Amino acid sequence: MTAQRLPTGTDEEREDAIAAASRAVQHGELVVIPTDTVYGIGADAFDVDAVSALLDAKGRGRDMPPPVLVSAATTVDALATDLPGYARALIDAFWPGPLTLVCRQQPSLQWDLGETRGTVAVRMPDHDVALAVLERTGPLAVSSANKTGKPAAVDAEAAEEMLGLEVAVIVDAGTAPGGEASTIVDVTGSQGRVLRRGALSLERLNEVLEPLGATLTEEE
């Protein structure tokens, strides 16, 4: 399989690219989409075979499950449970944006993202093309568009070089505006922990939480 790389320079091209990516996801195929941080490789989060193919394409094992991207902040309550107040404050402040929250997973969900230990990592990207795709497909399992150990792709060309034979559609929206991966925060406990530094600093996150009497720590 060789990927279709579709431009989004005009309204018509944008619509064709979003439609093609959405159809591919619905058929169980992998796609590459732009986000506000870096390009991502995506699959239907509820399609076990597609998620497995995503991990294989990246050269990852089940011990590194992909995050899930959503098109609306309210969707988090369908995927996560027991969300603490400080987590909702972070969502209000930074979604859509480069913040991934590791939450307790809703036990009723019928999916298999890998060895999640009862958690799910959720993010709402701040990118109109990504959101348009997500609105049509529902939640997508999305990881950075690169082979494991290689730099994350910040444009469609780099993603195609690494993943062009594994995906059906590449949505080309130019260079990703952020260029830096999201910050990952574990919100499964009474105090949040930064698991990975990214586009949002610990200081900026804590500025939002200080009025609530909450602070994040950083994993050693």
ABEGO torsion letter per residue (X at the ends): XBBBBBBAABAAAAAAAAAAAAAAAAAGBBBBBBBAABBBBBBBAABAAAAAAAAAAAGBBAABBBBBBBABAAAAAAABBGBBAAAAAAAAAAOBEBBBBBBBBBAABBBBAEBAGGBBBBBBBBBAAAAAAAAAAEBBBBBBBBBBGBBBBABAAAAAAAAAAABABBBBAEBBAAGBBBBBBBAABABBBBABBBABBAAAAAAAAAAAGBBBBBBX
